[in-house]
Amino acid sequence: MGCFAWMSLGFALWNFGDMGTDVWLITTEYKEECDHEGGSCFYFYAAIAAMFGPSLLGLIGGFVLASIDDNKGDMLEDMLKGILYPFWFPFYEVYEAVMGICGNVEPEEKMLHNLLRLCESFGQAIPEAIITTMWLNQKGELKHCMDAVEGGEISSLVECGTIPIISLFFSVVSIALGVIKGLISCLELKSILMNVVENHLNVNFRTN
């Protein structure tokens, strides 16, 4: 348990690096290309839209929760949580990881947040990775780095440490970790639901 708890903390901190490199890439490479005369603004606006992908998914999730909640105050809270999800969840994830190390986190709550992280992988990390890959391919940086890796040239490998490649690396790792944690939580949720159904069937069988 301790090992997984420390891994969760490392993953939570990693997400800050992922977001930071995304913002860094948008405000430098993409913005400069957009401001350049004759340059394309596609990457700049697409990356911004991808960053707010989790807000859209969170809004949908908040709307679903609000629709089944009779308390109007809770409805507004659920909606706000959904819209502001990208801003509060990373910090809460660090808090939850620290609580997990101390053994003070509920398994159900942890499972829910892992599922949220899976949604974020599809809503933000994957679109950001696709956009960055398209940028690298257009600029020829991707092929240059692949050739450098095959040739084993140290100087060329150092030159591959550009902002887009660093951002892509963070995104790919975030996608892998998010999917793994999300799938594990899906399996746990399936096990819980199966136990609930089994217990319900056993109760009905005894009653009949």
Secondary structure as UniProt FT lines:
FT   HELIX           2..25
FT   HELIX           26..30
FT   HELIX           31..35
FT   TURN            37..38
FT   HELIX           42..51
FT   HELIX           53..67
FT   HELIX           72..83
FT   HELIX           85..101
FT   TURN            102..103
FT   HELIX           107..120
FT   HELIX           121..125
FT   HELIX           126..139
FT   HELIX           141..151
FT   HELIX           154..159
FT   HELIX           163..207
//
